[in-house]
């Protein structure tokens, strides 16, 4: 079942199958040939149904320079115009009924399936409806079932993440196993003394892997290795990175 909404005034030429028109109160009824459909009319059409519509013009335009129209035939007489002579009898009678103000839904009965071939045609039709000539100005509603599905996107791919080792840096550092015994030195006044502060150290990594970065002496704090420091009235001390040191006391010979 499909829905068709009429967008301009048309006349129902023929109906094959189940075609319902939806009424204002929500109900529906079968659509009949000859009905005039106004814009906004909603139709429910079965999938296998065929519907043929013709344009409806209740006030056909007349060309400005056209010759005067012949006298209209008396009411009840068939039209003798060339235009009507080319129309199928059913359509000509329908148009005549509309011009006379007769309700086509009450005056005409539903036609049998099929219909007469269009004038000049060989019995073929459009959409499987006989008489639906391609030059007849009819609109044939048919379901073709075609659909266009738009797709867009892109493919993604990724490699498995490498397992991360979240061990903290301080857990990777080995315990400090350096063992250094105290050094003790005695010197005479005015006599320099030298030694090695790492001579009594015990380092599992090897004797050359221990070094002195800085030292503190008296009020000299954080003195870099290899830099001399002095305490007034005491002397000068220098400790190197390899642990060697030299202490030079203050000379008291002038006392």
HELIX and SHEET records of a PDB file:
HELIX    1   1 UNK A   82  UNK A   85  1                                   4    
HELIX    2   2 UNK A   89  UNK A   99  1                                  11    
HELIX    3   3 UNK A  104  UNK A  107  1                                   4    
HELIX    4   4 UNK A  169  UNK A  172  1                                   4    
SHEET    1   A 4 UNK A   2  UNK A   5  0                                        
SHEET    2   A 4 UNK A  42  UNK A  45 -1                                        
SHEET    3   A 4 UNK A  19  UNK A  22 -1                                        
SHEET    4   A 4 UNK A  28  UNK A  30 -1                                        
SHEET    1   B 4 UNK A  36  UNK A  37  0                                        
SHEET    2   B 4 UNK A  10  UNK A  16 -1                                        
SHEET    3   B 4 UNK A  50  UNK A  55 -1                                        
SHEET    4   B 4 UNK A 138  UNK A 141 -1                                        
SHEET    1   C 2 UNK A 125  UNK A 126  0                                        
SHEET    2   C 2 UNK A 129  UNK A 130 -1                                        
SHEET    1   D 2 UNK A 179  UNK A 180  0                                        
SHEET    2   D 2 UNK A 201  UNK A 202 -1                                        
SHEET    1   E 4 UNK A 193  UNK A 196  0                                        
SHEET    2   E 4 UNK A 244  UNK A 249 -1                                        
SHEET    3   E 4 UNK A 235  UNK A 239 -1                                        
SHEET    4   E 4 UNK A 228  UNK A 231 -1                                        
SHEET    1   F 2 UNK A 214  UNK A 217  0                                        
SHEET    2   F 2 UNK A 220  UNK A 224 -1                                        
END                                                                             
